[in-house]
Amino acid sequence: MEVGPRILVVGQGGREHAIVCALHDSPSHPHVLVAPGSPGMAPVAERVPIATTDVRGLTAWARRNSIDLAVIGPESSLALGIGDSLRGVGIDVLAPGIAGARLESSKRHAKERLLALGLPTARCVIAETPEDAERGADQLGYPVVLKADGLAAGKGVVIAESREAAREAIDAMMRRRVLGDAGAVVVVEECLRGEEASLLVLTDGERWMLFPAARDHKRLEDGDRGPNTGGMGACAPARVPAAEEAIAIGRRFVDPVLRALREEGTPYRGILYVGLMLTREGPHVLEFNARFGDPEAQVVLPLLTEDPFPLFRAAARGALPAERHATFVAHEGAAVCVVLASRGYPERSESGVPIEGLEGPWPHGLSIFHAGVDRRGDRWVTAGGRVVGITARSETLERARDAAYGAVARIGFAGMRYRKDIAANPLEAGTAS
């Protein structure tokens, strides 16, 4: 007989696998369900065959099945209003409504919000025509960052090193519409230099707590070269910012954003991801996400030493403990995640390729999070661009990195590619993402 809370996780990738595992291990002994999930999640969650974008279906199912808490992974679900929908039928949900989700679903809106609040961010031109975008790129100088306004599954950002590269990207986004309506408007930004960091914030709309700062590696190739992706690996805690600086950044950036949303009558309850560039002039906001980052979740959640369930539920209810405001969720050690990707990623990806070595067994501290994996008969096969995230936990980043790459050597599939410099000592200068 089930006695623990019933938790629904929405999503099917590596991020959701990490969320499911963190909640499955809760001392509250929850019954974890995942919609739609993946075969790799079967040992830790019950799968529910409903698509992440079926807001009406998910809401009706959650209500019928007495869900105590819903945790939303994908940005597409958030942009469609699943947070508002679930809240409307009385279900606690760790996710913002449509108003809060616009911080991610519209790069233009996020940039205008930052500028209205006077928060440090890259200089920009918001372009509604290709000609405006081309003039804006020339005005800001090269390299320049081009961001599709709408959601583009991690593929809507191009760092153009030259005038020719910028025009090619603008033509693809705005004239040929390779990203669909997401590229109808483009935010053209100066390319900031410094060290990147990701702050994942748990908030009830007023109070907030931080997870350990993470460092994502978005470019496809070693040395931060090649096209942007959804993330080729991550580490936590990041080498910067230090804990005290992270709290100060939260007060500087998170408080004003949450206050503005409260004053508009749309309090933000969920995970707020703040993508930062730590420049010589101080931290600047690169982007907001309205959910856990991926692969950041795959390194942050395994480090927690306190039960995430009561914190998630309190945030969903607008009731984080006052004494926990501007503090960290308890954690220890370090983690490194290396993503194994399919041939052709991120443009096109092979599927159905047999994967060897996925079963393990794996030593303590090693987790394999399934991102694009399916089961065909008795074999695991690829089913997406990013296939698995290999996460190792240890006392230090160096030991975690060695363990993660040791596990990489045990897995193989035709066309497998991965970065070999995840969590290595950072370059003197990074690039915006």
N, C-alpha and C positions, 0 to 999 in steps of 0.2 A: 504494500500500500504506500502510495506517495505521500510523504509528509513535508517535503521541502517546497520552496517556492517554485513556480513554473515560469521559466524565462525563455523568451523567444529572441533569437538572434537572427537578423535579416541579412542575408548575403551568402556568398559561396566561395570567396577567395581566401588567400593566405591571411589577410587581416581578420576575417571572420573566424577562421580556424583558430587563430591566436586568442580571440575574444572567447570563443566557445571553451577552449582549454582552461583559460583563467577562471571562468565561471564554474566549469565542471569541478574544479579543485576547491571550490569554496566550502568552508566549514558549515555553511548553511545547507549543504546537501541538496542543491536545486535539481530539478528535472529540466535539463537544457534541451530546447528544441531549436532547429535551424531551418530557415526557409530560403532557398531550397537546399542549401548546403552542398556537400560533395561526398563521394564515397569515402574519402579519407577521414571525414568527421564522424563516421558511423560509430567508432568505439566510444565517443564522448558526447554524442548528441543524437536525438531522434530527428530524422529528416522529415520535412513537411514540403510536399510538392507544389509550392506556390511561387511564382516568379517574383523577383524583388520589385518589379515595377507595377505589380497588381495591387495597388493600394487598397482598393475596395475589397478584394478577396482576402488580403492579409488582415485587414481590420475586422471583417466579419468572422474570420477563423479565430483570431485572437480573442474576440469577445465570446464566441461559443465555447472556447476551450479554457476560459478562466486564466488567462495569462496575467501574471503578477507584475512582470517587467518586460519591456521590449527594448532591445539594444539594436540600433540601426547602423549597418556598415556602409553601404554604397551611397555615393553622392546622388546618383540618379533617383533613388527612393526618396531622399530628403527633398530634392528639388520638386518632386511631384506631390509633396505635402503629407507624407506618411506620419510625420510627427503630429501635425494638427489632427489628422484623421483618427489616430489611435487615442490621442488625448480627448477627442470629442466623444468617445464612447467610454471614458473613465479608466483607461489603461495607462499606467505609469510608463513613460517612454523616455529613454535617454537619447534625445534627438531634438534639435530645434524645429520650429515650424518653418513654413515657407519663407517668412520674413527673415529669419536668422540664416536659413540656408542660402539666401541670395548672396551672402558674403563669399560663398564659393561658386554658386551657379552663374554669377555675373561678375567677371573681372572688372567691368566698368563700374558696377555698383560698389564693389569693394574699394576701388581706387577713389571714387568720389566720397565714400564714407571716410576714408583715411584723410583725405584732403580737408573735408569739412571739420574734422576733429583736430586738425593741425598736427597729425602724427607723422613722424619721419618716414618717408617712402621715396622711391625713385621718381625723378622728374618724368613726366609722361605727356603724350598727346593721345587723346581719344579720337580714333578715326572711324568715320562712318562711310567713307569711300576709299577705294584703293589709292586715289590721288592724294587724299589727306594723309594716308598712312605713309606713302612714299616721301611726301614733304616732311612729315614728322620725323621719319628716320634720318633724313638728311640734317634736319635741325638739331637732333640730339647727338648725332655723331655715331661712329662705329667703333666697336661692336654695339649692336642695339638689340633689345629684347622685344619680340613680337608675341603678344598674348591674345589668342582668340577669346572673345568675351564670354562665350558659353562653355558648357561642359564638353570636354573632348577626350575623356579617358586617359589623361596624362599626356596627350599628344598635341595639345594646343599651344605649346610654348616653343618658340624657335629663337635661338641666339644666333643672330646673323652677323658674321664677322666683316662683311663687306656690303657695299651698295648693291652689288649684283645678287648676293645671297638674300638680302632683304627684299628686293623686288621679286625674286623667285618665290619666296615664302608668302608675300602679300598677294601675288597672283594666285597662288594655290588656295589660300584661305578665302580671299574676297571675290575673286573673279571666277575661279573654277569650283569654288565651294567644296573642296575635298573634305571639310569638316562639317558640311551641311550648314544649318543656320547658326551653329556655334561661332562661325567665322564671319558673320555678317558685319560685326563691329570688331575692331582690333584695338587693343591698348598697346601703344608703342612706348617703350620705356628705355631710359638710359640703363646701361649695363653697370651695375654696382660691383665693386671689388671688395673682397674681404673673406670672411669665413662664414659658411652657412650653418644654421642650426634650426631645429624644429622644436617648438614648445607645444606640448599637448596639454591642454587645460581642461580639467573637469569642473563644470560650473552649474550652479542652480539658478543662474540669472543675476545673482548679486555677489554671492561668495564664490571663491574658486580655489582649487588646489592644482598643483603641478605634478605631472609625471616627470621622471628624469629626462633632461634634455636629450634629444636624439640628433643624429646626423644622417641624413638621407644622401644617397648617391644616385642622382637622377640621370646623368648622361650614360649612354650605352657602353662606352669604351673606357679603358683605363686612362687615367690622367684627365678625367672630366672632358673627354672628347666624344664626338658623335652626337646623334640626335637625342633629345630629351625622351625619357620613358616614364612609366609610372613609378619607377624606382628599382634599381639594380642591387640594392643592399642598404644596410643601415647599421649603426652602432649606438649604444647608450651605456652609460652617460656619455654625451659628446664631450670632447676635450674643452670646448667652450660652449656656452658661458658657464662660469662657476655658479654654485648654488645661490649665493647671495645676489649675484648679478641677474640670475634668472628670475628671482622674486622681484627685483627692482624692475625688470622688463615687464613682468606681469602687471605691476602697478602702473607703469607708464602706458602700456598699450591695451591691456585687457580691461581694466576698470572703465576707461572712457567708452569703449565699444559697448560693454554690457550696460552702462548707464544710459547711453543713447537708445538702445533697444528697449529698455524698461520704460523710459519716458515716452516712447512711441506706443506702448501698450503691447509689446511683443517680446516678453522676457525670453532670453536664450538659455535653455536648459539642455545640456548635453556636453559634447566634446568640441572644444574650439581649438583648432590647429593654427598656430601662428608660425608661418615660415619667415625666417629672419636672415638678413645679411648683417653680420657684425663688421662694420666698416671702421676706418680710422676716426671717422666723425661720430661714431656711435651706432647703435642698432637701428636698422631700417626694416620695415615690414615689406616682404616680397609678395606674400599672398596669405589668404585665409582659406582653410578648409573647415567644413562644418561637421567633421567626423574624425575618427582615428585615421592617421596616415597609414599608408601601406607602402613600404614595409616597416615603418616605425613601430606600429603596434606589435610586430613580431619580435622586437627587441625590448620594448618598454614593459609590456605585460608580463613576460617571464621573470622580470626582476622584482615584482611586487612581493612584499613580505606581510602585507595585511590583506584581508578579505575584500575584494573589490565590490562584491554584491551590495553590502549595505551602503557603500559610498555611491554606487551607481543609482540605487533606489532613492537615496536622499537627494541627490542632484535632480533626479527626475521629478521629485515632489516639491522642489524648491526649498529644501530643508537641510542643506549641508550644515554641520555643526559650526557655530560661530567661531569656536576656538581653532578650527582647522582652516579658516580663511587665510590665504596667502602662505600656505605651507605645502610641503611635499607629501604625496602618497608614499607610505613607507616602502623602501626598496633597499636592496644591497647587491653588490657585485657589479658585473658588466656583461654585456651581451653583444654579439655580432651576428648579423644575418647576411648571408650571401644568396642572392637570387639566381637560380638556374633558368635560363630562357630558351625558347625555341629558335631554330633557324628562321631568319627573316624578321624577327621582332625588332622594332615595334611596328613596321609598316604592314607586314603580312606574316603570319605564323603558321607553321605546320602543326597538324593535329593527327592523332592516331599513331604516333611513333612510340614503340615499346620502350619502357623505362626499366633499366636494370639497377638492382641494388637498393630499391626504395624501402624494402621491408626491414632492413636492419639485420640483427638487433643493434640498438644504439645505446651508447653509454649514458649514465646519468648526466643531466645538464645539456643534452643534445635534443632538439626538437625539429621535426620535419613538418612544416606547414604547407598544406596542399593549396596551390593557387589555381593551376590549370591542369588538373589531373583527372582522369576517368578510369573506370574499371571495365575491361572487356574480357569476359571469361575469368581466367586466373591470372591475367596480366594487367599491370598498370600501364596506361598510355597517356601521352600528352594531349591536352585539351585546351590549349590557350598559349598566349605569348609568354607570360611568366608562369613557369611550371611549378616549381617548389621554392620555398624559402628555407634555407638551412640555418637554424639559429643555435648558437652555442653560448652557454652561460659559464662564467668563471669568475675568479677573484679580480682579474684585471682585463682590460681590453686586449692586451697582447696575448694572454692565454686563451681568451675566448676566440680571438682571430685564428690562432693556430688550430684550435679544435674545430672551428667551422670549416676551414679549408681542408683539414684532415678528412672530414666527412664528405666534402665535395668530391674527393678523389674516389669515393666508394660508389658514387651514383653516375650513371651514364645513359645517354640516349643520342641517337644520330642527330647531328646539328646542334648539340648543346653548347650554349655560350654563357659566359659569366665574366664578371670583372675580377681581377686578381689583386685589386688595391683597396678593397673595402676596409675601412678603419685603419688604413695606413696613416703615417704621419702626414698631416695636411700640407698641401702646397702653400707657398707664401701668399698666393693670391688665388681666390676662387672666382667663380662667375655666377651671375644671377640665374635664377631658374624660374 
